[in-house]
Amino acid sequence: MSKNLILLIIFFIIFNGFTLYSEQFIANYYSNVNKAELLIIQAKYKEAVKHYKKAEKYRNLFAKDAFNACLASVQINNFGATAHFAENLLKKGVDSSFFKMNFEFENFVKSKDWQLLTRKRIQCEIDFNIRNYILNLLEKDQNPRLNNLDILERVKVDLEIGKIMDSLFLKYGYLNEELIGIFPEKPDEFPRGWSPLDIILIHQVKLDKSKFKSLFEKYVHHGKMHNTKLAMHSTNFDNDSFYLFRCFNFGMGDFIKIGQDVFTCGDDLEKLINNNRQRIHLPNLAFSIISADFRKRNTKFILGAKPMFYTDLDFKQQDDLRADLLSKGYRLIKE
């Protein structure tokens, strides 16, 4: 066996080992984050903070998780931990005024830990050139839609944007928050909805669904994309059973409210969805139900989702929709 061949075999062993090791790190990351979120629901904030600290041993906390970690730590006046998690957000473009303007952090900004944090003069580490480029692409994406241009004109623009996105992905991979930061709509609010990148990608996914399925999943397993982003975009994958992570495409969630009745997956669909969620480290449907109930009581954390609902149905249409959902195997969880 030649020396070059031996070196090649060693390279592949090391490379494959690194890939698996990387994916295991991401699995460990979400395992700890999922435990932390359940502990928050149970108001066990001290234990939740411990799991967030464990999670960041495997990956720098995603901004959503760092925000929840900040909130959990202030509940127990662990301002040293709050400062630690806040540093993560400052590096991703959150301004220090966010903490000063948000009453949840009132005691934190009066603490010595806040003073020490501000003295460090944390520098934002994102690439503003790429960030601004994305904002310009969003404007290009929205122009034909805001001006009610026909579908052919929209597709033409989306194809042009697609070529640009392909080149960006080829160079940088997924444009994650470490690269382009996060996008608050107001200085005192943490972003909870679609980001500019998300909006652009929604239209790109609709153009070529097959292109993004495995690509996005790869980004999740290698820690570039948050798993909730894949679940969000999967609702545009035309009900591919391998990529079903939500009970409903409408509202992109697990619940639909009709009158006072709330419906979710039936047993067969729940089993399929839970298997898919496990693959990308999302908690199962039972957690979604618990977290949705938590959301009614506590809107501070980015946890849980409100049931989606139709706003334009009369009573007969509501009854027909209830009957249709039950006939398709969906189940009523609250009335």
Buried (B, 14 or more C-beta within 10 A) or exposed (E): EEEEEEEEEEEEEEEEEEEEEBBEBBBBBBBBBBBBBBBBBEEBBEBBBBBBBBBBEBBBBBBBBBBBBBBBBBBBEBBEBBBBBBBBBBBBBBBBEBBBBBEEBEEBBEBEBBEEBBEEEBEEEBBEEBBEBBBEBBEBBBEBEEEEEEEEBBBEBBEEBBEBBEEBBEEBBBBBBBBBBBBBEEEEEBBEEEBBBBBBBBBBBBEEBEEBBEBBBBBBBBBBBBBBBBBBBBBBBEEEEEBBBBBBBEBBBBBBBBBEBBBBBBEEBBEBBBEBBEBBBBBBBEBBBBBBEBBEEEEBBBBBBEBBBBEEBEEEEBEEBBEEBEEEEBBEBBE
